Amino acid sequence: IEQWVDKFATDCPRPKWLLPPPEALSLAQQLIDSHLLAPLPRLLELLDVGSPGQGQQRAGGANGGGDGGHRQRMQLHGELVKMKGVIGGLLSTLRDFDFLGHASLAGTPISVMGNTGVLVGQPGTRGCVAEALSAAAPAMLGMSDSECIGEFLVIGGLLASAGSLEHTGSLAMASDTSKLMSKVEQPAAAGLLLLQRGGAAAEAAKGRPWRKQVPRWAAVSMLDQTLAKRGALSSFRSFSTASMPELTSPSMLPPSYRTLVTELCKFSTHSLSTVRMEALPIVDSITKRFPQSIARTCLPHFLCALADVPPPPELAPHASDAGSARAEAALLEVLENAAAAEEGRPEATAADSTAAEGSQVEKDGRVLGACAAFSACMAFWRLIFRDPTLFASALHALMASRTHTSTQAQGTLSNLMLAFSSRFIKPLALTPQSPAFAKLARQMLHLAHPDTLRTNWRYSLSANVVCLMLMPAPSCTQEVMPFARHALALFGSGMLQLRQLAAGTLSLLLTRVVDFKEANPQLVAEVSAWLLSSGSSVADHLAADHTKLEAIEASQDKRGGGLAAMQARYLNMTHDELILKVVAASIDRLQRWPEGGHADLQPQAVRAGLFVVRHARLVALLATVAPQETLRALQPSLEQAASNASSQQVVAYTSEKAVQAAAAEATAGLLAAGTPWMSGAGTGSGPADHEHWVVRATAVQLQTMSLELSESWSLAIRFSVHGLVAMVRPAPTLSHITHAPAPVPSPTP
């Protein structure tokens, strides 16, 4: 071994692996027959379950009470320990499922290095055990003995994830070995020092004076963990071939394997938290082994748990891709009906719900386990954001999860919604022109209407966030208009969070129209008509949307608060505030001004909440696409603010300060767009009458502004000049880098 691992050695013989003799293989088979296969009928008998495919669970058995039930539970525990001992001892050397039996999987194995050595067990051994465990799973699921359930889960996990335990052990061994090697390995200059010392050590160091040296036992340990890791990876991906490196469809998996995994998923939504904690790593390991095929089989169970609906009968494991497609379509229909319920579930539906039949603890266990599965298994996220049908099912399941009313369930669901919002990616196949997108958009817009979920503002806000993320580009003229009309209608809502989302939606749309030149005359006409009819809501929103200013005022004891109250507020932020922060983080990337720099380096007025850049940006965009309508909409509020500023030198209340700050932001937006100096304010009929009042109101504000608002107005002028300069001077580009300079003509003699 020492010569074999020496990378500088030549003509070294390969190590001769120890092959077990026939007697050892025969003994291993006898142990499999007596301690793994023989306990299967006794296991089903103790649970009062018929043989696989021939019977259902009966009353009594190990689930019964009294001395007889206790004795049977002890016998059940003994049989499970026998089975766990065999599977835990053999691990990946027990012959795996016949994944390569599929005709399309024939080919050269993709694992060119690593092997598990001799395999034991007859073909189909794992499949036979899987069928028995699947038949016993419903009875085990109804038990209250967490110890027996834990033994059962260990057997199922080792059976379904060959190589996972060895891989985990090899990683732990590698970590321990690296820590130990840092203590015992000799540095590169050790050989040179030994040569200088002389003696026998010098003779041993000849020829390798600048090479690291490790003890022989350490080299053997490193070799052992490397071979264990490669062998575990080879077993974990034993089905991978050069022609088919991944199993992409559930139909490629053996039926016994699919059924076993489906039953194991139910334990991850058990009412006992200890059972859920033991089952979740097993589901995670299985989905890592088959990130596409088995994840598609497991995902519907967790979506139904979120929505608190029973899985449709079509979700039984199928042997064809057509059956899986029909099952996913049936799942989408069930979740659509659950999400469409106005204010809760009808009694008939609640009676049919699997979770509603049990206690509140069982119902909470289902949703807590489903949220934990989504947090742990990345394969579910990848599948949702790639498949349009499962993407729509996930959205409907999240909207239908409002049926869970306990505090613990709602807290966990809030975290899941935040994770969904931060990871949101619309599937590429879900184009705005597709019928599936039109149907999904219509359903989400219905749920996002304030009157649909009028008693559940949290989910109303979440539905509006989903609509914002689903919204297509303005270049999709017809498809984007329902989203635009919905956003404009939200400006009249009495909920500040909905108005903030509406302003963000409108800013994103107009930014694409103005800055990215995505023409949409229908959108511009809709915005112009809205400004004429409901333009006053813009000024009202600007004044009310100064939450940072209110928080700072509260911390300064302006309203009986204090620093401790502000800290408590940030530590106990609600779901509404958290999800809005996730959305605002994306919108602010387009609207941060001045550009670059950390948020703490922004101007004082921005950090104090006296100048909100997104407000000025929104007004500038509105004034660019509809100048005349914007001037008419903002004239009453800006003139009133100028009149109030001239009559009082000190702004005492936060509400008055917010109104004056909103006036500075609106004025900055109008001036940055050059609206007062536009010919006819967009009508082409000569100088407009409205261009004078903007200048007069600005002059009054600059002459009479209070000291507290001086920073706000100075920043408003700075924003205005920046916008005017950008109109006459194009933004700098990298053309001097991407384009070669023009050749310099040679001087004439």
Buried (B, 14 or more C-beta within 10 A) or exposed (E): EEEEBEEEEEEEEEEEEEEBEEEEBEEBBEBBBEBBBBBBEBBBBBBBBBEBEEEEBEEEBBBEEEEEBEEBBEBBBBBBBBBBBBBEEBBBBBBBBBBBEBEEBEEEBBBEEBBBEEBBBEEBBBBBBBBBBBBBBBBBBEBEBBEBBBBBBBBBBBBBBBBBBBBEBBBEBBEEBEEBBEEEBBEEEBBEBBBEEEEEEBEEBEEBBEBEBBEEEBBEBBBBBBBBBBBBBBBBBBBBBEEBEBBBBBBBBBBBBBBBBBBBBBBBBBBBBEBBBBBBBBBBBBBBBBBBBBBBBBBBBBBBBBBBBBBBEBBEBBEEEEBBEBBBEBBBBBBBBBBBBEEEBEEEBBEEBBBBEEEBEBBBBBBBBBBBBBBBBBBBBBBBBBBBBBBBBBBBBBBBBBBBEBEEBBEBBBBBBBBBBEEBEBBEEBBBEEEBBBEBBEBBBBBBBBEBBEEBBBBBBBBBBBBBBBBBBBBBBEBBBBBBBBBBBBBBBEBBBBBBBBBBBBBBBBBBBBEEEBEBEBBBEBBBEBBEEBBBBBBBBBBBBBBBBBBBBBBEEBEEBEEEBBEEBEEEEEBBEBBBEBBBEBBBEBBBBBEEEEEEEBBEBBBBBBBBBBBBBBBBBBBBBBBBBBBBBBBEBBBBBBEBBEEEEEBEEBEBBBBBBBBBBBBBBBBBBBBBBBEEBBEEEEEBEBBEBBEEBBEBBBEBBBEBBEBBBBBBBBBBEBBBEEEEEEEEEEEEEEEEEEEEEEEEE
